[in-house]
Amino acid sequence: MRPVSHVVDSQEAPRDIDDPGVPLPSLSGGWSAGADGAGRVTLRTHRLQDDLHALLGWAADRSLALSGLQARHPSLESVFLTIASEDETATDTPIGAPA
């Protein structure tokens, strides 16, 4: 079983902002963006702190206000569900049994 810190780090951290109406910058971590149809954009990244720093610097350089900005690490629930789904796909081999 992987350490909890490894599982948390492997989860995408969501960040929500009101759509600034301009193309967003390239960020350091792998990320995906999706609009919800209500003028909100959700970015998901594996490198929350680095990408949040880059996003805020990018906005400051352009005098853009990122209204409604929310950033958070993965929830305990999402980490648990990831671990549980991995356990369901794992095959249990008794100790000493041929692999």
N, C-alpha and C positions, 0 to 999 in steps of 0.2 A: 504494500500500500504506500502511496506517495505521501510525503509530509503535507500537512494542511497548507503551509506557506506556499508550497509549489503549486497546489491546486488553486489557491486564491490568485497567485500570479498568472496562472494560465487562463483565467477567466477574463473575458472582455469587460471593461468598465464603461458603463454608459455615461455620456455627458449630453445634456439637453440644452439647447439655446433657441431663442427666437431666430428665425431665418434672417440673416443679415442682408439678404438680397444681392450678395456678391459671391463669386466662387470662393470656397474655403481653401485655406493653404494646404500644402502637402505636410503631413505630420510624420514624426519619426517612427511611431509604432504602426503596425498594420491596423487599419481602421476602415470602417464602412459608415456611410451616411445614409440616412433615410428620412424623408419628410413625412409628416403625419397628416398632411392636408389642412392643418390648422395653423400653418406658419411656424411650426416647430421643427427643428432638425435634431436628430439623435446621432451622435458619433459614438462608435464603440471601438475601444482600443485596449491593447494589452500593456500599454505604457502610459498610464493615466497622468502621472506627474510630468513626465517629459512633454507629452502632447498638450497638456493643459498650459504649461509654460509657453510653448511655441504658439498656441492659439491666442493667448492673452497678449504676447508680444506682437504678433501679427496685427491684432485688433488695435493695439496702442499705436503702432506705426501708421495706421490709417485713420486714426481718431474715430474708430467705430466702437460703439457701445454694444456689448453682447448682452442684451437684456434677457432676463430669465435664465441666465446661465446656472446650470446645476451639474455638479460632478460628484460621483460617488464610486467607491470600490464595490466589487460584487457583493451581494448580500450573502449571509450565511446560508439562506435557503438555496440560492443558486449553486453555491459550492456543494452543499449536501446533495442536491439533485444530480450534479455532475459525478460525484463519487458513487452515488447509488446506481447510476446508469452504467458506469464502468464495472461495478461489481456484478451487475446482471449479465454483462457480456463476457466476463471472465469465466474460464473453465476451472473447476476445482479438481486438482489432482492430489490424491492422498500422498502423504509423505512416504517415500520409499517405492511408490508405484512407478512403473516405467513410463517415461514421458511420451 
